Amino acid sequence: MGRVTEGLRHFRWYWASLMGDNHYQRYVEHRRRKHPDQPVCSEREYWRMRHAASDANPGARCC
């Protein structure tokens, strides 16, 4: 049963990463680690900045 549980945990992590569920949390951890003296924006502000940046620099997107 331990292998099944471990496999499900890895799948859940992968799916959350794929869907962007943990992007904000990683951003907060990065800001606190690398820029502790600067404020961290709210999750709403983060997603606005992220979408604005991807619209301004589409990179490899097809559309």
C-alpha positions in Angstrom: 0.0 0.0 0.0 3.0 2.3 0.6 4.0 2.3 -3.0 0.5 3.2 -4.2 0.3 6.1 -1.7 3.8 7.3 -2.8 2.8 7.1 -6.4 -0.4 9.0 -5.8 1.6 11.7 -3.9 4.0 12.1 -6.8 1.1 12.3 -9.3 -0.6 14.9 -7.2 2.5 17.0 -7.1 3.0 16.6 -10.9 -0.6 17.6 -11.6 -0.4 20.6 -9.3 2.8 21.7 -11.0 1.4 21.2 -14.4 -1.8 23.2 -13.7 0.1 26.0 -11.9 -1.3 25.4 -8.5 2.0 25.8 -6.7 3.5 28.7 -8.8 2.5 31.4 -6.3 3.8 29.4 -3.3 7.1 28.9 -5.1 7.2 32.7 -5.9 6.6 33.5 -2.2 9.3 31.2 -1.1 11.8 32.6 -3.6 11.0 36.2 -2.6 11.4 35.5 1.1 14.7 33.6 0.5 16.3 35.9 -2.0 14.7 39.3 -1.3 13.7 39.2 2.4 13.7 43.0 2.7 11.1 43.5 -0.1 7.4 43.1 0.1 5.6 40.1 -1.4 2.7 40.9 -3.7 -0.7 39.2 -3.1 -1.7 36.1 -5.1 -4.1 38.2 -7.2 -1.3 40.7 -8.1 1.1 37.8 -8.8 -1.3 36.3 -11.4 -1.9 39.7 -13.0 1.8 40.2 -13.4 2.4 36.7 -14.7 -0.3 36.9 -17.3 0.7 40.4 -18.4 4.3 39.2 -18.8 3.2 36.2 -20.9 1.1 38.4 -23.1 4.0 40.9 -23.5 6.5 38.1 -24.3 4.6 35.2 -25.8 7.8 33.1 -26.4 7.0 29.7 -27.8 3.2 29.9 -27.7 1.5 29.1 -30.9 -1.3 31.7 -30.6 
